[in-house]
């Protein structure tokens, strides 16, 4: 019993000294002056070491993970806040890209999500990716990718036109792009277009050319379909995988609230508009997109493996509506 009493007394002394030290540190921090910058820096460094960085990192990862599983495992993903009615009622969608492998590296969540909703997919690639002389090989690889994405080969196309060759230093004529898109829209009765935004996701000039060509098409043709473009983000967010879902959902929060209120109080709130759309792939959808990329064997360089592991666009497609005239 005497030994136990000694241990308790020792524990109280340690706790008292620790509390006293914390109090002295706080007083020193307040009383420190600019006359002794070295001492002030040491005190600040000592106090900042007490910040639970691991806890902050843990919650930065845990919160997006909880949101991710909430979206993919519940009917939340079908809310009009995420998938506008205009997209839900569409029948034939056309994904317009510049090179073989763009369809799976950037748009797989959208393609997988729309096909799973019973939409008929079409993929139009404006070049065969022949900048290194691999055009015929990449064309065959595209067919394999389309099959993995459940897009019929009769609706999967790569073009080989003089003015639209794979070239990272050459802008493509937007008029040519516009006319070709119009042909495919009429041929397959397309009611939903999906393409790049002006940033081109990776900044490739050919990607940007496609974006401008679609805008030109919407401005100069009548009765054009609904069109959406994939949002380009900074590299910090691009390589944050599903962690970027937290930032993305913050942008969708007003739409989500409006969707809930319009359901509960339809006489006071109207449903959210069709200006934004969000597709989030489940782990199975991600694997499907990854399998599609693995069909592009000629493009499986070391940095592409890093991209397919860390890129948000393998999991998240944040789309905005392209304005029509």
C-alpha positions as CSV (number, residue, x, y, z in Angstrom):
1,X,0.0,0.0,0.0
2,X,2.9,2.3,0.8
3,X,4.3,1.7,-2.7
4,X,1.0,2.5,-4.3
5,X,0.8,5.8,-2.4
6,X,4.3,6.7,-3.6
7,X,3.4,6.0,-7.2
8,X,0.3,8.2,-7.0
9,X,2.3,11.0,-5.4
10,X,4.9,10.7,-8.2
11,X,2.2,10.8,-10.9
12,X,0.7,13.9,-9.3
13,X,4.1,15.6,-9.2
14,X,4.8,14.8,-12.9
15,X,1.3,16.1,-13.9
16,X,1.9,19.3,-11.8
17,X,5.3,20.0,-13.4
18,X,3.9,19.4,-16.9
19,X,0.9,21.8,-16.3
20,X,3.3,24.3,-14.8
21,X,5.6,24.1,-17.8
22,X,2.6,24.6,-20.2
23,X,1.6,27.6,-18.2
24,X,5.2,29.1,-18.3
25,X,5.3,28.5,-22.1
26,X,2.1,30.4,-22.5
27,X,3.3,33.3,-20.3
28,X,6.6,33.4,-22.1
29,X,4.9,33.6,-25.4
30,X,2.8,36.5,-24.4
31,X,5.6,38.4,-22.6
32,X,8.2,37.8,-25.2
33,X,9.4,40.9,-27.0
34,X,11.1,41.7,-30.3
35,X,14.4,42.2,-28.3
36,X,14.9,38.5,-28.2
37,X,13.7,37.0,-31.5
38,X,15.6,33.8,-31.0
39,X,13.8,33.0,-27.8
40,X,10.5,33.9,-29.3
41,X,11.1,31.6,-32.2
42,X,12.0,28.8,-29.9
43,X,8.8,29.2,-27.9
44,X,6.7,29.4,-31.0
45,X,8.4,26.3,-32.4
46,X,7.8,24.4,-29.1
47,X,4.1,25.3,-29.0
48,X,3.5,24.5,-32.7
49,X,5.0,21.0,-32.1
50,X,2.0,20.4,-29.8
51,X,-0.5,20.8,-32.7
52,X,-1.9,17.4,-33.6
53,X,-0.9,17.3,-37.3
54,X,-1.7,13.6,-37.6
55,X,-5.2,14.2,-36.4
56,X,-5.7,17.0,-39.0
57,X,-4.4,14.7,-41.7
58,X,-6.6,11.9,-40.5
59,X,-9.7,13.9,-40.7
60,X,-8.7,15.4,-44.1
61,X,-8.7,11.8,-45.4
62,X,-11.6,10.4,-43.3
63,X,-14.2,13.0,-44.2
64,X,-13.9,12.7,-48.0
65,X,-13.9,8.9,-47.6
66,X,-17.2,9.0,-45.7
67,X,-18.7,11.4,-48.3
68,X,-17.5,9.1,-51.1
69,X,-19.2,6.0,-49.7
70,X,-22.3,8.0,-48.8
71,X,-22.6,9.0,-52.5
72,X,-21.9,5.7,-54.1
73,X,-23.9,3.5,-51.6
74,X,-27.0,5.6,-51.3
75,X,-29.6,7.2,-53.6
76,X,-27.9,10.6,-53.0
77,X,-26.1,10.2,-56.3
78,X,-29.3,10.3,-58.2
79,X,-30.4,13.7,-56.8
80,X,-31.1,16.4,-59.3
81,X,-28.3,18.4,-57.6
82,X,-25.8,16.0,-59.0
83,X,-27.5,14.7,-62.2
84,X,-29.8,17.3,-63.7
85,X,-33.2,16.1,-65.2
86,X,-32.0,17.0,-68.7
87,X,-29.2,14.5,-68.4
88,X,-31.4,11.9,-66.8
89,X,-33.8,12.1,-69.6
90,X,-31.2,12.0,-72.4
91,X,-30.9,8.9,-74.6
92,X,-27.8,9.2,-76.8
93,X,-24.6,10.8,-75.5
94,X,-21.4,11.6,-77.4
95,X,-18.1,12.1,-75.7
96,X,-15.8,14.2,-78.0
97,X,-12.0,14.0,-77.3
98,X,-8.8,14.6,-79.1
99,X,-6.7,11.4,-78.8
100,X,-7.2,7.7,-78.1
101,X,-6.9,7.2,-74.2
102,X,-8.6,10.6,-73.5
103,X,-11.9,8.8,-73.1
104,X,-10.7,6.6,-70.2
105,X,-8.1,8.9,-68.5
106,X,-10.5,11.8,-68.2
107,X,-14.1,10.8,-68.9
108,X,-14.5,7.3,-67.5
109,X,-16.7,8.3,-64.5
110,X,-19.1,10.0,-66.9
111,X,-19.2,7.2,-69.5
112,X,-19.6,4.5,-66.9
113,X,-22.2,6.5,-65.0
114,X,-24.3,7.2,-68.1
115,X,-24.1,3.7,-69.5
116,X,-25.2,2.3,-66.1
117,X,-28.2,4.6,-66.4
118,X,-29.2,3.0,-69.7
119,X,-27.9,5.7,-72.0
120,X,-26.4,4.7,-75.4
121,X,-22.7,5.8,-75.5
122,X,-20.8,7.2,-78.5
123,X,-17.1,8.2,-78.6
124,X,-15.6,10.5,-81.2
125,X,-11.8,10.9,-81.2
126,X,-10.6,13.5,-83.6
127,X,-7.2,11.9,-84.2
128,X,-5.5,8.5,-84.1
129,X,-2.8,9.8,-81.9
130,X,-0.2,9.4,-84.7
131,X,2.4,12.0,-83.5
132,X,4.9,9.1,-83.0
133,X,3.7,7.0,-85.9
134,X,1.6,4.8,-83.7
135,X,-1.8,5.7,-85.2
136,X,-2.8,2.2,-86.4
137,X,-1.9,0.7,-83.1
138,X,-3.7,3.3,-81.1
139,X,-6.8,2.9,-83.2
140,X,-7.0,-0.8,-82.2
141,X,-6.3,0.1,-78.6
142,X,-9.2,2.5,-78.6
143,X,-11.5,-0.3,-79.7
144,X,-10.4,-2.3,-76.7
145,X,-11.0,0.6,-74.4
146,X,-14.5,1.2,-75.8
147,X,-15.4,-2.5,-75.1
148,X,-14.3,-2.2,-71.5
149,X,-16.4,0.9,-71.2
150,X,-19.4,-0.9,-72.6
151,X,-19.6,1.3,-75.7
152,X,-20.4,-0.7,-78.9
153,X,-17.6,-0.6,-81.5
154,X,-20.1,0.6,-84.1
155,X,-20.3,3.8,-82.1
156,X,-16.6,4.3,-81.3
157,X,-14.7,6.4,-83.9
158,X,-11.2,7.8,-84.4
159,X,-10.6,10.1,-87.4
160,X,-7.5,10.6,-89.6
161,X,-7.9,14.0,-91.2
162,X,-5.2,16.2,-92.6
163,X,-6.1,19.3,-90.6
164,X,-6.7,17.3,-87.4
165,X,-3.5,15.4,-86.7
166,X,-2.1,14.8,-83.2
167,X,0.3,17.7,-82.6
168,X,0.9,19.4,-79.2
169,X,2.0,22.6,-81.0
170,X,-0.9,22.9,-83.5
171,X,-4.3,24.4,-83.1
172,X,-7.1,22.6,-84.9
173,X,-9.6,24.6,-87.1
174,X,-12.7,25.0,-85.0
175,X,-14.8,25.2,-88.1
176,X,-13.7,21.7,-89.2
177,X,-14.5,20.4,-85.7
178,X,-17.9,22.0,-85.7
179,X,-18.9,20.5,-89.0
180,X,-17.8,17.0,-88.0
181,X,-19.6,17.2,-84.7
182,X,-22.8,18.3,-86.5
183,X,-22.6,15.2,-88.8
184,X,-22.3,12.8,-85.9
185,X,-25.1,14.5,-83.9
186,X,-27.5,14.1,-86.8
187,X,-26.3,10.6,-87.7
188,X,-26.8,9.2,-84.2
189,X,-29.5,11.5,-82.9
190,X,-27.3,12.8,-80.1
191,X,-29.0,14.7,-77.4
192,X,-26.0,15.1,-75.0
193,X,-22.5,16.2,-75.8
194,X,-19.6,15.9,-73.3
195,X,-16.1,17.3,-74.0
196,X,-13.2,19.3,-72.5
197,X,-13.3,22.8,-71.2
198,X,-11.0,25.6,-72.4
199,X,-8.2,24.4,-70.0
200,X,-8.1,21.0,-71.8
201,X,-7.6,19.2,-68.4
202,X,-3.9,18.6,-69.2
203,X,-3.4,21.8,-71.1
204,X,-2.8,20.0,-74.5
205,X,-3.5,22.4,-77.4
206,X,-5.5,19.7,-79.2
207,X,-7.8,19.3,-76.2
208,X,-8.4,23.1,-76.1
209,X,-9.1,23.1,-79.8
210,X,-11.8,20.5,-79.3
211,X,-13.4,22.7,-76.6
212,X,-13.4,25.7,-78.8
213,X,-14.7,23.7,-81.7
214,X,-17.7,22.6,-79.6
215,X,-18.4,26.1,-78.5
216,X,-18.3,27.3,-82.1
217,X,-20.7,24.5,-83.1
218,X,-23.2,25.5,-80.4
219,X,-23.0,29.1,-81.5
220,X,-23.4,28.5,-85.3
221,X,-25.8,25.6,-85.6
222,X,-29.5,25.4,-84.8
223,X,-31.1,22.8,-82.6
224,X,-27.9,21.7,-81.0
225,X,-28.0,19.2,-78.1
226,X,-27.3,19.8,-74.5
227,X,-23.5,20.1,-73.9
228,X,-21.3,19.8,-70.9
229,X,-17.6,20.3,-70.4
230,X,-15.2,18.6,-67.9
231,X,-13.7,21.0,-65.4
232,X,-9.9,21.6,-65.4
233,X,-8.4,21.9,-61.9
234,X,-5.0,22.9,-60.5
235,X,-2.4,20.1,-60.3
236,X,-2.7,20.1,-56.5
237,X,-6.3,19.0,-56.8
238,X,-5.8,16.9,-59.9
239,X,-3.6,14.5,-58.0
240,X,-5.6,14.3,-54.8
241,X,-7.9,11.4,-56.0
242,X,-11.1,11.2,-54.0
243,X,-9.8,13.5,-51.3
244,X,-10.8,16.3,-53.8
245,X,-14.4,15.2,-53.3
246,X,-14.7,17.4,-50.2
247,X,-13.7,20.6,-52.2
248,X,-16.0,19.5,-55.1
249,X,-19.0,18.9,-52.8
250,X,-18.6,22.3,-51.2
251,X,-19.3,23.8,-54.7
252,X,-22.4,21.6,-55.0
253,X,-23.7,22.3,-51.5
254,X,-26.1,25.1,-52.6
255,X,-27.5,22.8,-55.3
256,X,-27.8,20.0,-52.8
257,X,-29.7,22.2,-50.3
258,X,-32.0,23.5,-53.0
259,X,-32.7,19.9,-54.1
260,X,-33.7,18.9,-50.6
261,X,-35.8,22.0,-50.0
262,X,-37.6,21.8,-53.4
263,X,-38.6,18.2,-52.4
264,X,-39.8,19.1,-48.9
265,X,-41.3,22.6,-49.8
266,X,-42.0,22.5,-53.5
267,X,-44.3,25.6,-53.2
268,X,-41.4,27.7,-52.0
269,X,-38.3,26.3,-53.8
270,X,-37.7,25.3,-57.4
271,X,-35.4,22.4,-58.2
272,X,-31.7,23.2,-59.0
273,X,-30.9,24.2,-62.6
274,X,-29.0,22.2,-65.2
275,X,-25.8,24.2,-65.0
276,X,-23.7,21.6,-63.2
277,X,-23.4,17.8,-63.0
278,X,-21.3,15.4,-60.9
279,X,-20.4,11.8,-61.7
280,X,-18.5,9.8,-59.0
281,X,-17.2,6.3,-59.8
282,X,-17.5,3.4,-57.4
283,X,-14.4,1.2,-56.9
284,X,-15.8,-1.0,-59.5
285,X,-16.3,1.9,-61.9
286,X,-12.7,3.0,-61.2
287,X,-11.5,-0.5,-62.0
288,X,-13.5,-0.5,-65.2
289,X,-11.9,2.8,-66.3
290,X,-8.5,1.4,-65.3
291,X,-9.1,-1.7,-67.4
292,X,-10.0,0.6,-70.3
293,X,-6.7,2.4,-70.0
294,X,-4.8,-0.9,-69.9
295,X,-6.0,-1.5,-73.4
296,X,-3.8,1.4,-74.5
297,X,-0.6,-0.6,-74.1
298,X,1.4,1.8,-76.2
299,X,0.7,4.6,-73.7
300,X,1.4,2.7,-70.5
301,X,4.4,4.8,-69.4
302,X,5.5,5.1,-65.8
303,X,3.9,8.5,-65.2
304,X,0.6,7.2,-66.5
305,X,0.5,4.7,-63.7
306,X,1.0,7.6,-61.2
307,X,-1.8,9.4,-63.0
308,X,-4.3,6.5,-62.9
309,X,-3.6,6.0,-59.2
310,X,-3.8,9.6,-58.0
311,X,-5.9,11.5,-60.6
312,X,-9.3,12.8,-59.4
313,X,-10.6,12.3,-63.0
314,X,-10.4,8.6,-62.6
315,X,-13.0,8.9,-59.8
316,X,-14.7,12.4,-60.1
317,X,-16.1,14.2,-63.2
318,X,-17.3,17.7,-62.3
319,X,-19.2,19.0,-65.4
320,X,-20.5,22.5,-66.3
321,X,-23.0,23.3,-69.0
322,X,-21.7,24.9,-72.2
323,X,-23.9,27.9,-72.9
324,X,-25.8,27.8,-76.2
325,X,-26.8,30.8,-78.3
